[in-house]
């Protein structure tokens, strides 16, 4: 297929090409002038010394991330923060045990590491303010549980689906603590419990060697005191017989509505009621009742 071209087509094409070539040349010439001007300005400026080259590139203007200690110092220069607020950015303080005798083991369990670590740190800080020497938190082995179930009961009944649950644990131990302080610590943790974290505590109470004998003596003295005042009588049967009239008298208003009424109807009324047509007539059409 041939396209007919007029006699003026070569002239028009030459004009367009000439304009494009001249435009590109003018653009290139302007760019060359800019480069030449920049080079001349660089040559006129002061030369760079060797010391400036050894310093390296200029530091970036972006602010760097400060550490917690630097942040506290910068804030402390302007306004002093309370010690309790500053302690949140530092490691929890601890009391030094004197004898190292364990009195409580607190085990924390959770499915989330973040919640577990947060509440463990909270428990250690609370123990410090109650003057309880604490050790931990110590990571315990994880509990991994797996279950396998059918995916569906119709189309996918032969395919199975696996489920897994991982329980994370931490152990905190209290040493040389007073029993009342330990109970107060556990009550404080129960009151401010964190979501998703379970607690299990084992508490040991330590007593002196003569504790059993002292308890026995106290119980024996109490029994003798009750005998002396006549408040303790071991004859249980006689006490029940003596208290029976008073019990019956107190229960008489409640038991007066129970039992057989003297003014009630006789037994013949019961038989008449049972032979009534209302009880003997069966309304089903397929059953006949025969009366003798």
Secondary structure as GFF3:
##gff-version 3
##sequence-region A 1 292
A	DSSP	alpha_helix	9	44	.	.	.	ID=ss1
A	DSSP	alpha_helix	50	55	.	.	.	ID=ss2
A	DSSP	alpha_helix	68	78	.	.	.	ID=ss3
A	DSSP	alpha_helix	83	86	.	.	.	ID=ss4
A	DSSP	three_ten_helix	87	89	.	.	.	ID=ss5
A	DSSP	beta_strand	102	110	.	.	.	ID=ss6
A	DSSP	alpha_helix	113	129	.	.	.	ID=ss7
A	DSSP	beta_strand	133	150	.	.	.	ID=ss8
A	DSSP	beta_strand	160	175	.	.	.	ID=ss9
A	DSSP	alpha_helix	179	191	.	.	.	ID=ss10
A	DSSP	beta_strand	197	203	.	.	.	ID=ss11
A	DSSP	alpha_helix	211	228	.	.	.	ID=ss12
A	DSSP	alpha_helix	236	255	.	.	.	ID=ss13
A	DSSP	alpha_helix	268	274	.	.	.	ID=ss14
A	DSSP	alpha_helix	277	280	.	.	.	ID=ss15
###
